[in-house]
Amino acid sequence: YGSNGIYLDVDTSACGFTSPPKYFTSIGGTGHHWVTTGATSIYRATATGFRVYVRRSDGSALDPSFANSMRWHINWFAVESG
């Protein structure tokens, strides 16, 4: 989203949820993921997925090529509500 961060839409449709579960996330990679914020905030949660926005905690620019070079990825699990 702009030059200040990136977002990722996570597809969970293969899990077969019929209503939005409780999603839990973290960020992983080979380095520099400790300078980020946002990976644990869930947006647009549905039964078939969600979105996370990640940016650098100091507000400096972040683009997908840097994230890919650090092999950043979102770890997640879901628990059915109810």
QUIJODA-V349880 format. One record per run of one state. SS is the DSSP state (helix for helix, strand for strand, loop for the rest). FROM is the first residue (numbers start at 0). LEN is the number of residues. If there is no record, write none. Layout:
ss->SS from->FROM len->LEN
ss->SS from->FROM len->LEN
//
This chain:
ss->loop from->0 len->4
ss->strand from->4 len->7
ss->loop from->11 len->1
ss->helix from->12 len->3
ss->loop from->15 len->6
ss->strand from->21 len->7
ss->loop from->28 len->4
ss->helix from->32 len->3
ss->strand from->35 len->2
ss->loop from->37 len->5
ss->strand from->42 len->4
ss->loop from->46 len->2
ss->strand from->48 len->8
ss->loop from->56 len->7
ss->helix from->63 len->6
ss->loop from->69 len->3
ss->strand from->72 len->7
ss->loop from->79 len->3
//
